[in-house]
Amino acid sequence: MSPTETGRHFWRDIGVQLPFLAWLVVLWMLLWGQFTVLAFVSGLVVAVFVTRVFRLPTVELSGRVNIWYAFLLIVQFLFAMLRGALAVTAQVFDFRRQPGAAIIAVPLRYADDLMMTHVSVVSSLVPGSLIVEADRDRQVLYLHVIGVRSIDDVEKQREVVLRWERRVVRALGAPEQYRALKADQRAERAAATKGGVR
């Protein structure tokens, strides 16, 4: 391959992975808690370095972004981070009892590799929960969560993760994932209506 073709191939790869690079830069700034020019530039350098040195298959994006649901996802995520931080702080300073903790398994319903990654990142960034393992073959996430004292609390935490999955599917999911979600919601509404009539 000639130097010209190599350079063209390099820039084509960068163009294809641009959304992925942008996400890595945003994730870098979130991890450092800084939204500055220096954080952006250093994040961009790290993102390019990681994607060029640790060669991975090109990430296939869904090709679908719903602006309204993406906006709602961001707002709900920021609110969940604030609420989670307050809840963890309250548990730390509650000297009357220790906050319970558990590792829970959450089987995802609409997951592919990219969707699992999105849900994992969102769930880990909300204070109070952390992904400890992702079973790619069975599409199951394992989370360490605090503030759990009963089976009901476990089920609530599991439902929180599944709610994040639905939000991510609405905002960024592939068309077939979004259609599957809508079909499931229609079936749930029909079952609830049928149960109410009885």
C-alpha positions as CSV (number, residue, x, y, z in Angstrom):
1,M,0.0,0.0,0.0
2,S,1.5,3.4,-1.0
3,P,1.9,6.2,1.5
4,T,-0.9,8.1,-0.2
5,E,-3.3,5.1,0.1
6,T,-2.3,4.6,3.7
7,G,-3.0,8.2,4.6
8,R,-6.4,8.0,2.8
9,H,-7.2,4.8,4.6
10,F,-6.3,6.5,8.0
11,W,-8.6,9.5,7.4
12,R,-11.4,7.2,6.2
13,D,-11.2,5.2,9.4
14,I,-11.2,8.4,11.4
15,G,-14.3,9.6,9.6
16,V,-16.2,6.3,10.1
17,Q,-15.3,6.2,13.8
18,L,-16.0,9.9,14.4
19,P,-19.1,9.4,16.5
20,F,-17.2,6.8,18.5
21,L,-14.3,9.2,19.0
22,A,-16.7,12.0,20.0
23,W,-18.3,9.6,22.6
24,L,-14.8,8.7,24.0
25,V,-13.9,12.4,24.3
26,V,-17.2,13.1,26.2
27,L,-16.6,10.1,28.4
28,W,-13.1,11.3,29.1
29,M,-14.4,14.8,30.2
30,L,-17.1,13.2,32.4
31,L,-14.5,11.0,34.1
32,W,-12.3,14.0,34.8
33,G,-15.3,16.2,35.7
34,Q,-13.9,19.0,33.5
35,F,-15.5,20.5,30.4
36,T,-12.5,22.6,29.4
37,V,-10.5,23.1,26.2
38,L,-7.6,21.2,27.8
39,A,-9.9,18.3,28.8
40,F,-11.3,18.2,25.2
41,V,-7.8,18.2,23.6
42,S,-6.4,15.6,25.9
43,G,-9.5,13.4,25.5
44,L,-9.2,13.7,21.7
45,V,-5.5,12.7,21.9
46,V,-6.3,9.7,24.1
47,A,-9.3,8.7,21.9
48,V,-7.2,8.7,18.7
49,F,-4.4,6.9,20.5
50,V,-6.7,4.2,21.8
51,T,-8.5,3.6,18.5
52,R,-5.3,3.5,16.5
53,V,-3.1,1.4,18.9
54,F,-5.7,-1.0,20.2
55,R,-7.3,-1.9,16.9
56,L,-10.9,-3.0,17.2
57,P,-13.5,-3.8,14.6
58,T,-15.3,-0.7,13.3
59,V,-18.3,0.0,15.6
60,E,-21.5,-0.4,13.7
61,L,-23.8,2.4,14.8
62,S,-27.6,2.0,14.7
63,G,-28.0,4.7,12.1
64,R,-30.9,6.1,14.1
65,V,-31.0,9.0,16.5
66,N,-34.2,10.5,17.9
67,I,-33.4,14.0,19.0
68,W,-36.3,14.4,21.4
69,Y,-35.7,11.0,23.2
70,A,-31.9,11.8,23.2
71,F,-32.7,15.1,24.9
72,L,-34.9,13.4,27.4
73,L,-32.2,10.7,28.0
74,I,-29.7,13.4,28.8
75,V,-32.0,15.3,31.2
76,Q,-33.1,12.0,33.0
77,F,-29.5,10.9,33.2
78,L,-28.4,14.2,34.8
79,F,-31.3,14.1,37.2
80,A,-30.5,10.5,38.1
81,M,-26.9,11.4,38.8
82,L,-28.0,14.2,41.2
83,R,-30.5,12.0,42.9
84,G,-28.1,9.1,43.2
85,A,-25.4,11.3,44.7
86,L,-27.8,12.6,47.3
87,A,-29.0,9.1,48.1
88,V,-25.5,7.8,48.5
89,T,-24.5,10.7,50.7
90,A,-27.6,10.1,52.9
91,Q,-26.7,6.5,53.3
92,V,-23.1,7.2,54.2
93,F,-24.1,9.6,56.9
94,D,-26.9,7.4,58.3
95,F,-25.0,6.0,61.3
96,R,-28.0,4.1,62.6
97,R,-27.6,1.3,60.0
98,Q,-25.3,0.1,57.3
99,P,-26.5,0.5,53.7
100,G,-27.2,-2.9,52.3
101,A,-25.5,-4.0,49.1
102,A,-26.0,-6.8,46.5
103,I,-24.8,-8.0,43.2
104,I,-27.8,-8.4,40.8
105,A,-28.1,-9.9,37.4
106,V,-30.2,-7.9,34.8
107,P,-31.0,-9.7,31.6
108,L,-31.4,-7.1,28.9
109,R,-34.2,-7.4,26.3
110,Y,-33.1,-5.5,23.3
111,A,-29.3,-5.6,23.6
112,D,-26.6,-5.9,21.1
113,D,-22.9,-5.1,21.9
114,L,-23.4,-1.4,21.4
115,M,-26.6,-1.2,23.4
116,M,-25.1,-3.2,26.2
117,T,-22.2,-0.7,26.3
118,H,-24.6,2.3,26.4
119,V,-26.6,0.8,29.2
120,S,-23.5,-0.3,31.1
121,V,-22.0,3.2,30.9
122,V,-25.2,5.0,32.0
123,S,-25.8,2.5,34.9
124,S,-22.2,2.8,36.1
125,L,-22.1,6.6,36.0
126,V,-25.2,6.9,38.2
127,P,-23.9,6.9,41.9
128,G,-25.0,3.8,43.8
129,S,-24.4,1.2,41.1
130,L,-21.5,-0.2,39.2
131,I,-21.2,-2.8,36.5
132,V,-19.0,-5.6,37.6
133,E,-19.5,-8.0,34.7
134,A,-21.2,-8.1,31.3
135,D,-22.1,-11.5,29.9
136,R,-22.1,-10.7,26.2
137,D,-23.4,-14.2,25.1
138,R,-26.4,-14.2,27.4
139,Q,-26.9,-10.4,27.3
140,V,-26.8,-10.1,31.1
141,L,-25.3,-7.3,33.1
142,Y,-24.2,-7.8,36.7
143,L,-24.3,-4.8,38.9
144,H,-23.0,-4.0,42.4
145,V,-25.7,-1.8,44.0
146,I,-26.0,-0.2,47.4
147,G,-29.1,0.6,49.4
148,V,-30.6,-2.9,48.9
149,R,-32.2,-4.5,51.9
150,S,-34.9,-6.8,50.5
151,I,-36.0,-8.7,47.4
152,D,-38.3,-5.8,46.5
153,D,-35.3,-3.4,46.5
154,V,-33.5,-5.9,44.2
155,E,-36.4,-5.9,41.8
156,K,-36.6,-2.1,41.9
157,Q,-32.9,-1.8,41.0
158,R,-33.4,-4.3,38.2
159,E,-36.3,-2.3,36.8
160,V,-34.2,0.9,37.0
161,V,-31.6,-0.7,34.6
162,L,-34.3,-2.0,32.3
163,R,-35.8,1.5,32.2
164,W,-32.4,2.9,31.2
165,E,-32.3,0.2,28.4
166,R,-35.7,1.3,27.1
167,R,-34.7,5.0,27.2
168,V,-31.5,4.3,25.3
169,V,-33.4,2.2,22.7
170,R,-35.8,5.1,22.2
171,A,-33.0,7.6,21.7
172,L,-30.3,5.6,19.9
173,G,-31.5,2.1,19.2
174,A,-31.5,0.4,15.8
175,P,-34.9,0.5,14.0
176,E,-35.6,-3.2,14.7
177,Q,-34.8,-2.6,18.4
178,Y,-37.2,0.3,18.5
179,R,-39.9,-1.7,16.8
180,A,-39.5,-4.5,19.2
181,L,-39.8,-2.1,22.1
182,K,-43.0,-0.6,20.7
183,A,-44.5,-4.0,20.1
184,D,-43.7,-5.0,23.7
185,Q,-45.3,-1.8,25.0
186,R,-48.4,-2.4,23.0
187,A,-48.6,-6.0,24.3
188,E,-48.2,-4.8,27.9
189,R,-50.9,-2.2,27.5
190,A,-53.2,-4.7,25.9
191,A,-52.6,-7.2,28.8
192,A,-53.2,-4.4,31.4
193,T,-56.4,-3.4,29.7
194,K,-57.6,-7.0,29.5
195,G,-56.7,-7.5,33.2
196,G,-58.6,-4.3,34.1
197,V,-61.7,-5.4,32.2
198,R,-61.8,-8.7,34.2
